[in-house]
Amino acid sequence: MKKFIELFAASLLLALPSHANAAAWCQGYINDILTYDNGDVGIWSTWRTGWTTICNVKTEWKGIAPEACFVWFSTASASIVENKATVMYYRTIDQAECATMPLATSAPAPGYLRMSK
């Protein structure tokens, strides 16, 4: 009986969804970018209509250094001016969550921002 319970419990754990291997490449255009007085940088993108915080230029935000944030701000700004597509990579969400991730400072931390031709 004990063996049955162990196998049943293991089966349940395997059946549950896991974000351990989650990853998302949110693709599209950044339509707007803003910087708040506290240093937060937010974007309005085609994959997530709503202000999504991506970093902070004053202090580390969710593990992202201000130096990286300045580069991302520059990349996002250039993508708007040049009308180029972008990819924002997230380690902690699934692809389907690009459109539904939390907004503002509740958003997960991105892993990188890429601008495409």
VOGU-848493 format. One record per residue: residue number from 1; residue in three letters; x negated, y negated, z of N, C-alpha, C in turn. Coordinates in steps of 0.001 Angstrom, whole numbers, plus 500000, padded with zeros to 6 digits. Layout:
// VOGU-848493
<r nr="NUM" rest="ALA" n_px="X" n_py="Y" n_pz="Z" ca_px="X" ca_py="Y" ca_pz="Z" c_px="X" c_py="Y" c_pz="Z"/>
...
This chain:
// VOGU-848493
<r nr="1" rest="MET" n_px="499172" n_py="501196" n_pz="500000" ca_px="500000" ca_py="500000" ca_pz="500000" c_px="499130" c_py="498742" c_pz="500000"/>
<r nr="2" rest="LYS" n_px="498043" n_py="498778" n_pz="500772" ca_px="497144" ca_py="497639" ca_pz="500837" c_px="496541" c_py="497357" c_pz="499460"/>
<r nr="3" rest="LYS" n_px="496157" n_py="498380" n_pz="498746" ca_px="495583" ca_py="498246" ca_pz="497410" c_px="496617" c_py="497622" c_pz="496459"/>
<r nr="4" rest="PHE" n_px="497870" n_py="498047" n_pz="496560" ca_px="498936" ca_py="497505" ca_pz="495740" c_px="499109" c_py="495998" c_pz="495991"/>
<r nr="5" rest="ILE" n_px="499097" n_py="495599" n_pz="497232" ca_px="499258" ca_py="494188" ca_pz="497600" c_px="498083" c_py="493370" c_pz="497056"/>
<r nr="6" rest="GLU" n_px="496875" n_py="493897" n_pz="497164" ca_px="495700" ca_py="493201" ca_pz="496644" c_px="495794" c_py="493025" c_pz="495131"/>
<r nr="7" rest="LEU" n_px="496189" n_py="494077" n_pz="494428" ca_px="496332" ca_py="493990" ca_pz="492982" c_px="497445" c_py="493023" c_pz="492580"/>
<r nr="8" rest="PHE" n_px="498542" n_py="493060" n_pz="493319" ca_px="499653" ca_py="492154" ca_pz="493049" c_px="499226" c_py="490703" c_pz="493266"/>
<r nr="9" rest="ALA" n_px="498522" n_py="490430" n_pz="494344" ca_px="498054" ca_py="489076" ca_pz="494639" c_px="497073" c_py="488601" c_pz="493573"/>
<r nr="10" rest="ALA" n_px="496175" n_py="489479" n_pz="493150" ca_px="495216" ca_py="489124" ca_pz="492111" c_px="495925" c_py="488819" c_pz="490797"/>
<r nr="11" rest="SER" n_px="496947" n_py="489594" n_pz="490466" ca_px="497720" ca_py="489365" ca_pz="489244" c_px="498423" c_py="488016" c_pz="489283"/>
<r nr="12" rest="LEU" n_px="498964" n_py="487660" n_pz="490436" ca_px="499624" ca_py="486367" ca_pz="490578" c_px="498645" c_py="485222" c_pz="490367"/>
<r nr="13" rest="LEU" n_px="497458" n_py="485353" n_pz="490938" ca_px="496461" ca_py="484300" ca_pz="490785" c_px="496042" c_py="484134" c_pz="489332"/>
<r nr="14" rest="LEU" n_px="495913" n_py="485221" n_pz="488619" ca_px="495541" ca_py="485149" ca_pz="487211" c_px="496651" c_py="484548" c_pz="486355"/>
<r nr="15" rest="ALA" n_px="497869" n_py="484721" n_pz="486774" ca_px="499011" ca_py="484216" ca_pz="486007" c_px="499222" c_py="482716" c_pz="486196"/>
<r nr="16" rest="LEU" n_px="498693" n_py="482146" n_pz="487278" ca_px="498879" ca_py="480729" ca_pz="487537" c_px="498019" c_py="479902" c_pz="486594"/>
<r nr="17" rest="PRO" n_px="498526" n_py="478752" n_pz="486135" ca_px="497713" ca_py="477902" ca_pz="485260" c_px="496530" c_py="477333" c_pz="486024"/>
<r nr="18" rest="SER" n_px="495430" n_py="477173" n_pz="485333" ca_px="494216" ca_py="476669" ca_pz="485963" c_px="493681" c_py="475473" c_pz="485197"/>
<r nr="19" rest="HIS" n_px="493274" n_py="474438" n_pz="485937" ca_px="492645" ca_py="473282" ca_pz="485322" c_px="491132" c_py="473376" c_pz="485430"/>
<r nr="20" rest="ALA" n_px="490618" n_py="474511" n_pz="485882" ca_px="489178" ca_py="474681" ca_pz="486011" c_px="488497" c_py="474553" c_pz="484662"/>
<r nr="21" rest="ASN" n_px="489133" n_py="474998" n_pz="483601" ca_px="488560" ca_py="474931" ca_pz="482265" c_px="489279" c_py="473906" c_pz="481398"/>
<r nr="22" rest="ALA" n_px="489955" n_py="472969" n_pz="482021" ca_px="490695" ca_py="471968" ca_pz="481269" c_px="489733" c_py="471032" c_pz="480539"/>
<r nr="23" rest="ALA" n_px="490155" n_py="470582" n_pz="479395" ca_px="489415" ca_py="469572" ca_pz="478642" c_px="490344" c_py="468982" c_pz="477601"/>
<r nr="24" rest="ALA" n_px="490172" n_py="467697" n_pz="477350" ca_px="491008" ca_py="467023" ca_pz="476360" c_px="490181" c_py="466006" c_pz="475599"/>
<r nr="25" rest="TRP" n_px="490424" n_py="465950" n_pz="474302" ca_px="489831" ca_py="464943" ca_pz="473430" c_px="490981" c_py="464094" c_pz="472921"/>
<r nr="26" rest="CYS" n_px="491228" n_py="462981" n_pz="473614" ca_px="492343" ca_py="462103" ca_pz="473264" c_px="491897" c_py="461210" c_pz="472109"/>
<r nr="27" rest="GLN" n_px="492579" n_py="461355" n_pz="470967" ca_px="492143" ca_py="460693" ca_pz="469744" c_px="493157" c_py="459687" c_pz="469253"/>
<r nr="28" rest="GLY" n_px="492656" n_py="458630" n_pz="468666" ca_px="493517" ca_py="457615" ca_pz="468082" c_px="492828" c_py="456265" c_pz="468091"/>
<r nr="29" rest="TYR" n_px="493627" n_py="455233" n_pz="468207" ca_px="493103" ca_py="453872" ca_pz="468178" c_px="493340" c_py="453188" c_pz="469518"/>
<r nr="30" rest="ILE" n_px="492405" n_py="452341" n_pz="469885" ca_px="492578" ca_py="451475" ca_pz="471049" c_px="493118" c_py="450161" c_pz="470504"/>
<r nr="31" rest="ASN" n_px="494312" n_py="449800" n_pz="470953" ca_px="494965" ca_py="448590" ca_pz="470450" c_px="494620" c_py="447353" c_pz="471264"/>
<r nr="32" rest="ASP" n_px="494399" n_py="447528" n_pz="472556" ca_px="494115" ca_py="446405" ca_pz="473461" c_px="493125" c_py="446857" c_pz="474524"/>
<r nr="33" rest="ILE" n_px="492362" n_py="445906" n_pz="475033" ca_px="491456" ca_py="446163" ca_pz="476147" c_px="491526" c_py="444952" c_pz="477069"/>
<r nr="34" rest="LEU" n_px="491431" n_py="445203" n_pz="478356" ca_px="491424" ca_py="444097" ca_pz="479310" c_px="490511" c_py="444426" c_pz="480474"/>
<r nr="35" rest="THR" n_px="490035" n_py="443377" n_pz="481124" ca_px="489228" ca_py="443527" ca_pz="482327" c_px="489889" c_py="442720" c_pz="483427"/>
<r nr="36" rest="TYR" n_px="490213" n_py="443393" n_pz="484521" ca_px="490846" ca_py="442735" ca_pz="485665" c_px="489805" c_py="442000" c_pz="486502"/>
<r nr="37" rest="ASP" n_px="490269" n_py="441109" n_pz="487365" ca_px="489349" ca_py="440346" ca_pz="488213" c_px="488557" c_py="441217" c_pz="489187"/>
<r nr="38" rest="ASN" n_px="489042" n_py="442431" n_pz="489455" ca_px="488297" ca_py="443335" ca_pz="490335" c_px="487265" c_py="444175" c_pz="489570"/>
<r nr="39" rest="GLY" n_px="487223" n_py="444011" n_pz="488237" ca_px="486265" ca_py="444735" ca_pz="487413" c_px="486828" c_py="445924" c_pz="486663"/>
<r nr="40" rest="ASP" n_px="488052" n_py="446362" n_pz="486986" ca_px="488648" ca_py="447494" ca_pz="486270" c_px="488807" c_py="447164" c_pz="484788"/>
<r nr="41" rest="VAL" n_px="488475" n_py="448133" n_pz="483944" ca_px="488655" ca_py="447997" ca_pz="482497" c_px="489807" c_py="448906" c_pz="482106"/>
<r nr="42" rest="GLY" n_px="490792" n_py="448336" n_pz="481441" ca_px="491952" ca_py="449097" ca_pz="481002" c_px="492086" c_py="449050" c_pz="479489"/>
<r nr="43" rest="ILE" n_px="492630" n_py="450116" n_pz="478937" ca_px="492893" ca_py="450163" ca_pz="477492" c_px="494357" c_py="450514" c_pz="477255"/>
<r nr="44" rest="TRP" n_px="494856" n_py="450090" n_pz="476115" ca_px="496174" ca_py="450484" ca_pz="475610" c_px="495884" c_py="451202" c_pz="474301"/>
<r nr="45" rest="SER" n_px="496163" n_py="452488" n_pz="474257" ca_px="495772" ca_py="453300" ca_pz="473099" c_px="496982" c_py="453949" c_pz="472440"/>
<r nr="46" rest="THR" n_px="496739" n_py="454481" n_pz="471253" ca_px="497821" ca_py="455152" ca_pz="470533" c_px="498122" c_py="456530" c_pz="471120"/>
<r nr="47" rest="TRP" n_px="497190" n_py="457117" n_pz="471881" ca_px="497476" ca_py="458426" ca_pz="472474" c_px="498175" c_py="458308" c_pz="473816"/>
<r nr="48" rest="ARG" n_px="498129" n_py="457137" n_pz="474431" ca_px="498797" ca_py="456949" ca_pz="475726" c_px="499307" c_py="455537" c_pz="475819"/>
<r nr="49" rest="THR" n_px="500538" n_py="455318" n_pz="475407" ca_px="501090" ca_py="453978" ca_pz="475472" c_px="501306" c_py="453590" c_pz="476923"/>
<r nr="50" rest="GLY" n_px="500510" n_py="452675" n_pz="477357" ca_px="500497" ca_py="452197" ca_pz="478730" c_px="499065" c_py="451877" c_pz="479104"/>
<r nr="51" rest="TRP" n_px="498875" n_py="450980" n_pz="480050" ca_px="497516" ca_py="450609" ca_pz="480465" c_px="496874" c_py="451743" c_pz="481233"/>
<r nr="52" rest="THR" n_px="495728" n_py="452176" n_pz="480746" ca_px="494976" ca_py="453280" ca_pz="481339" c_px="493603" c_py="452770" c_pz="481744"/>
<r nr="53" rest="THR" n_px="493285" n_py="452853" n_pz="483005" ca_px="491961" ca_py="452442" ca_pz="483473" c_px="490933" c_py="453475" c_pz="483030"/>
<r nr="54" rest="ILE" n_px="489786" n_py="452975" n_pz="482524" ca_px="488731" ca_py="453895" ca_pz="482097" c_px="487458" c_py="453753" c_pz="482929"/>
<r nr="55" rest="CYS" n_px="487281" n_py="452601" n_pz="483605" ca_px="486071" ca_py="452399" ca_pz="484405" c_px="486141" c_py="451045" c_pz="485096"/>
<r nr="56" rest="ASN" n_px="485052" n_py="450661" n_pz="485750" ca_px="484974" ca_py="449383" ca_pz="486445" c_px="483580" c_py="448801" c_pz="486224"/>
<r nr="57" rest="VAL" n_px="483514" n_py="447538" n_pz="485780" ca_px="482223" ca_py="446914" ca_pz="485487" c_px="481497" c_py="446403" c_pz="486728"/>
<r nr="58" rest="LYS" n_px="482167" n_py="446381" n_pz="487879" ca_px="481541" ca_py="445880" ca_pz="489111" c_px="481027" c_py="446987" c_pz="490021"/>
<r nr="59" rest="THR" n_px="481806" n_py="448061" n_pz="490135" ca_px="481445" ca_py="449136" ca_pz="491065" c_px="481684" c_py="450489" c_pz="490407"/>
<r nr="60" rest="GLU" n_px="481064" n_py="451505" n_pz="490970" ca_px="481300" ca_py="452855" ca_pz="490470" c_px="482770" c_py="453196" c_pz="490644"/>
<r nr="61" rest="TRP" n_px="483365" n_py="453778" n_pz="489614" ca_px="484784" ca_py="454164" ca_pz="489645" c_px="484882" c_py="455631" c_pz="489253"/>
<r nr="62" rest="LYS" n_px="485318" n_py="456439" n_pz="490187" ca_px="485510" ca_py="457878" ca_pz="489954" c_px="484274" c_py="458525" c_pz="489330"/>
<r nr="63" rest="GLY" n_px="483102" n_py="458087" n_pz="489792" ca_px="481842" ca_py="458668" ca_pz="489329" c_px="481238" c_py="457992" c_pz="488108"/>
<r nr="64" rest="ILE" n_px="481876" n_py="456962" n_pz="487570" ca_px="481367" ca_py="456283" ca_pz="486388" c_px="480653" c_py="454998" c_pz="486814"/>
<r nr="65" rest="ALA" n_px="479386" n_py="454907" n_pz="486463" ca_px="478563" ca_py="453756" ca_pz="486834" c_px="478958" c_py="452520" c_pz="486023"/>
<r nr="66" rest="PRO" n_px="478799" n_py="451338" n_pz="486619" ca_px="479100" ca_py="450100" ca_pz="485888" c_px="478322" c_py="449969" c_pz="484575"/>
<r nr="67" rest="GLU" n_px="477097" n_py="450483" n_pz="484534" ca_px="476303" ca_py="450397" ca_pz="483309" c_px="476988" c_py="451144" c_pz="482162"/>
<r nr="68" rest="ALA" n_px="477511" n_py="452323" n_pz="482450" ca_px="478251" ca_py="453082" ca_pz="481432" c_px="479527" c_py="452334" c_pz="481060"/>
<r nr="69" rest="CYS" n_px="480147" n_py="451708" n_pz="482034" ca_px="481389" ca_py="450978" ca_pz="481788" c_px="481170" c_py="449826" c_pz="480809"/>
<r nr="70" rest="PHE" n_px="480055" n_py="449108" n_pz="480958" ca_px="479764" ca_py="448021" ca_pz="480027" c_px="479638" c_py="448541" c_pz="478594"/>
<r nr="71" rest="VAL" n_px="479010" n_py="449703" n_pz="478430" ca_px="478879" ca_py="450300" ca_pz="477099" c_px="480249" c_py="450695" c_pz="476565"/>
<r nr="72" rest="TRP" n_px="481081" n_py="451315" n_pz="477413" ca_px="482428" ca_py="451710" ca_pz="476983" c_px="483263" c_py="450488" c_pz="476611"/>
<r nr="73" rest="PHE" n_px="483144" n_py="449416" n_pz="477399" ca_px="483874" ca_py="448180" ca_pz="477079" c_px="483457" c_py="447679" c_pz="475699"/>
<r nr="74" rest="SER" n_px="482160" n_py="447699" n_pz="475450" ca_px="481639" ca_py="447265" ca_pz="474156" c_px="482131" c_py="448160" c_pz="473019"/>
<r nr="75" rest="THR" n_px="482103" n_py="449461" n_pz="473237" ca_px="482566" ca_py="450414" ca_pz="472222" c_px="484059" c_py="450233" c_pz="471942"/>
<r nr="76" rest="ALA" n_px="484844" n_py="450105" n_pz="473005" ca_px="486289" ca_py="449913" ca_pz="472837" c_px="486581" c_py="448607" c_pz="472107"/>
<r nr="77" rest="SER" n_px="485866" n_py="447551" n_pz="472459" ca_px="486060" ca_py="446257" ca_pz="471798" c_px="485705" c_py="446344" c_pz="470322"/>
<r nr="78" rest="ALA" n_px="484587" n_py="446988" n_pz="470021" ca_px="484166" ca_py="447143" ca_pz="468622" c_px="485180" c_py="447961" c_pz="467832"/>
<r nr="79" rest="SER" n_px="485755" n_py="448970" n_pz="468464" ca_px="486736" ca_py="449799" ca_pz="467747" c_px="487977" c_py="448992" c_pz="467372"/>
<r nr="80" rest="ILE" n_px="488330" n_py="448032" n_pz="468206" ca_px="489474" ca_py="447167" ca_pz="467897" c_px="489118" c_py="446231" c_pz="466741"/>
<r nr="81" rest="VAL" n_px="487977" n_py="445562" n_pz="466857" ca_px="487558" ca_py="444593" ca_pz="465840" c_px="487369" c_py="445267" c_pz="464483"/>
<r nr="82" rest="GLU" n_px="486779" n_py="446466" n_pz="464497" ca_px="486468" ca_py="447163" ca_pz="463250" c_px="487573" c_py="448129" c_pz="462814"/>
<r nr="83" rest="ASN" n_px="488653" n_py="448208" n_pz="463600" ca_px="489782" ca_py="449102" ca_pz="463323" c_px="489309" c_py="450542" c_pz="463089"/>
<r nr="84" rest="LYS" n_px="488522" n_py="451039" n_pz="464037" ca_px="487986" ca_py="452395" ca_pz="463940" c_px="488615" c_py="453285" c_pz="464996"/>
<r nr="85" rest="ALA" n_px="488780" n_py="454549" n_pz="464639" ca_px="489360" ca_py="455531" ca_pz="465556" c_px="488383" c_py="455841" c_pz="466693"/>
<r nr="86" rest="THR" n_px="488939" n_py="456281" n_pz="467791" ca_px="488132" ca_py="456647" ca_pz="468948" c_px="488550" c_py="458017" c_pz="469477"/>
<r nr="87" rest="VAL" n_px="487660" n_py="458589" n_pz="470269" ca_px="487943" ca_py="459819" ca_pz="470995" c_px="487505" c_py="459580" c_pz="472426"/>
<r nr="88" rest="MET" n_px="488424" n_py="459773" n_pz="473357" ca_px="488114" ca_py="459681" ca_pz="474782" c_px="488184" c_py="461104" c_pz="475326"/>
<r nr="89" rest="TYR" n_px="487069" n_py="461575" n_pz="475866" ca_px="486992" ca_py="462941" ca_pz="476388" c_px="487279" c_py="462942" c_pz="477879"/>
<r nr="90" rest="TYR" n_px="488126" n_py="463873" n_pz="478311" ca_px="488450" ca_py="464061" ca_pz="479721" c_px="488178" c_py="465506" c_pz="480104"/>
<r nr="91" rest="ARG" n_px="487469" n_py="465708" n_pz="481190" ca_px="487151" ca_py="467059" ca_pz="481672" c_px="488276" c_py="467682" c_pz="482492"/>
<r nr="92" rest="THR" n_px="489159" n_py="466860" n_pz="483023" ca_px="490092" ca_py="467348" ca_pz="484046" c_px="491543" c_py="467451" c_pz="483601"/>
<r nr="93" rest="ILE" n_px="491827" n_py="467174" n_pz="482346" ca_px="493206" ca_py="467320" ca_pz="481863" c_px="493213" c_py="468216" c_pz="480631"/>
<r nr="94" rest="ASP" n_px="494384" n_py="468740" n_pz="480310" ca_px="494558" ca_py="469536" ca_pz="479097" c_px="494911" c_py="468614" c_pz="477936"/>
<r nr="95" rest="GLN" n_px="494711" n_py="469095" n_pz="476728" ca_px="494963" ca_py="468298" ca_pz="475525" c_px="496366" c_py="467696" c_pz="475509"/>
<r nr="96" rest="ALA" n_px="497342" n_py="468455" n_pz="475911" ca_px="498727" ca_py="467974" ca_pz="475888" c_px="498944" c_py="466797" c_pz="476843"/>
<r nr="97" rest="GLU" n_px="498063" n_py="466639" n_pz="477822" ca_px="498225" ca_py="465577" ca_pz="478814" c_px="497697" c_py="464221" c_pz="478347"/>
<r nr="98" rest="CYS" n_px="497110" n_py="464138" n_pz="477162" ca_px="496647" ca_py="462841" ca_pz="476652" c_px="497786" c_py="461824" c_pz="476654"/>
<r nr="99" rest="ALA" n_px="498959" n_py="462260" n_pz="476255" ca_px="500107" ca_py="461358" ca_pz="476155" c_px="500829" c_py="461139" c_pz="477473"/>
<r nr="100" rest="THR" n_px="500515" n_py="461952" n_pz="478475" ca_px="501280" ca_py="461870" ca_pz="479723" c_px="500417" c_py="461675" c_pz="480966"/>
<r nr="101" rest="MET" n_px="499121" n_py="461470" n_pz="480790" ca_px="498258" ca_py="461301" ca_pz="481966" c_px="498712" c_py="460096" c_pz="482776"/>
<r nr="102" rest="PRO" n_px="498372" n_py="460065" n_pz="484045" ca_px="498767" ca_py="458928" ca_pz="484872" c_px="498215" c_py="457607" c_pz="484319"/>
<r nr="103" rest="LEU" n_px="498925" n_py="456545" n_pz="484578" ca_px="498537" ca_py="455230" ca_pz="484090" c_px="497716" c_py="454462" c_pz="485121"/>
<r nr="104" rest="ALA" n_px="497190" n_py="453334" n_pz="484680" ca_px="496421" ca_py="452401" ca_pz="485498" c_px="495292" c_py="453126" c_pz="486229"/>
<r nr="105" rest="THR" n_px="495071" n_py="452801" n_pz="487496" ca_px="493945" ca_py="453377" ca_pz="488232" c_px="494185" c_py="454820" c_pz="488652"/>
<r nr="106" rest="SER" n_px="495373" n_py="455344" n_pz="488438" ca_px="495653" ca_py="456752" ca_pz="488737" c_px="495159" c_py="457667" c_pz="487618"/>
<r nr="107" rest="ALA" n_px="494735" n_py="457093" n_pz="486509" ca_px="494243" ca_py="457882" ca_pz="485379" c_px="492981" c_py="458643" c_pz="485786"/>
<r nr="108" rest="PRO" n_px="492759" n_py="459797" n_pz="485172" ca_px="491523" ca_py="460526" ca_pz="485455" c_px="490327" c_py="459795" c_pz="484849"/>
<r nr="109" rest="ALA" n_px="489148" n_py="460109" n_pz="485342" ca_px="487927" ca_py="459510" ca_pz="484803" c_px="487564" c_py="460169" c_pz="483479"/>
<r nr="110" rest="PRO" n_px="487275" n_py="459366" n_pz="482464" ca_px="486830" ca_py="459946" ca_pz="481190" c_px="485404" c_py="460478" c_pz="481303"/>
<r nr="111" rest="GLY" n_px="485040" n_py="461344" n_pz="480376" ca_px="483672" ca_py="461840" ca_pz="480305" c_px="482849" c_py="461062" c_pz="479299"/>
<r nr="112" rest="TYR" n_px="483498" n_py="460612" n_pz="478216" ca_px="482829" ca_py="459764" ca_pz="477247" c_px="483844" c_py="459075" c_pz="476358"/>
<r nr="113" rest="LEU" n_px="483386" n_py="458051" n_pz="475646" ca_px="484176" ca_py="457351" ca_pz="474633" c_px="483349" c_py="457359" c_pz="473353"/>
<r nr="114" rest="ARG" n_px="483951" n_py="457854" n_pz="472285" ca_px="483277" ca_py="457917" ca_pz="470986" c_px="484073" c_py="457109" c_pz="469967"/>
<r nr="115" rest="MET" n_px="483358" n_py="456357" n_pz="469144" ca_px="484002" ca_py="455629" ca_pz="468055" c_px="483637" c_py="456324" c_pz="466757"/>
<r nr="116" rest="SER" n_px="484623" n_py="456525" n_pz="465894" ca_px="484412" ca_py="457229" ca_pz="464640" c_px="484489" c_py="456281" c_pz="463448"/>
<r nr="117" rest="LYS" n_px="483973" n_py="456737" n_pz="462356" ca_px="483978" ca_py="455979" ca_pz="461116" c_px="485380" c_py="455740" c_pz="460616"/>
